[in-house]
Amino acid sequence: MTSLRPLIALMTDFGLQDPYVGTMKGVIAGISPHTTVIDLTHGISPQNVMQGAIILGSSAAYFPDGTIFVAVVDPGVGTKRKAIALLTEKQTFIAPDNGLLSLIMDKQKVMACHTITNTSCMLPSRSRTFHGRDIFSPAAAHLAGGLAPAKLGEICNPDSCIRITFPENTTTDGGCSWEGTVLYSDIYGNLVTSITAELVEGREKAECVRLKDGRKVPLHETYGNVAEGEALAYTGSSGFLEIAIRNGNAANVLGLKTGDRITLLVKRRHRNER
């Protein structure tokens, strides 16, 4: 169902200790004062485009049709990278063209894409280092106020937009084990991996996760299934396998970080099982 009121959702790596997020909201309020603004998150790790792409891609479906997302994880700010407005059959995404919309383009049907070049849809004075305030937020606010997306700038081919390559899960033994990668850790130190729910919950029963040092972490449904301080792996709310310590910080305790390899060990079912 399409939202009856304008709705803008913000996702950045700005944090909340500085005035950046508040300033973006102020810009939106000045252009479209009746627009509702929701914070998806401002806790993306600095310049971590892949983490931003994953979180945006796994979260957008929970927002109503018609939502305008402003996604700013932008290590290339001020360079020749494009600012784009991507229109899908459900929502609109304002972002730098740096791969941040990769999963969105995979999961939603893309209807059109425009570069944001119309200066009348930006702030009159523009910084080279704060396009979230000066370009992305004004563009979103104008759309929320009824501006046609075509007014933002020229149409561009979505296939020309940058896509990042996500780590692939691989098997060399016919599916008895799957090699994956730690993608990022959340605020609790839970480690989100590239192993998908389909690999964990498919016809073959997953047994445990083997870490890079050979330690094995058992699979459970939730934190309460293990004692305090024990490690577990589980399918997280984002649809990826996660590794955690109950009431602890898995990233610190287990010594794992982004890019580290992990292995999902699978127990094959007997052929006569269904």
Secondary structure by P-SEA (a helix, b strand, c coil): cccccbbbbbbcccccccaaaaaaaaaaaaccccbbbbbccccccccaaaaaaaaaaaccccccccccccccccccccccbbbbbbbcccccccccccccaaaaaacccccccccccccccccccccccccccccaaaaaaaaaacccccccbbbbcccccbbbbcbbbbbcccccbbbbbbcccccccccccccccccccccccccbbbccccbbbbbccccccccccccccccccccbbbbbcccccccccccccccbbbbbbbbbcccccc
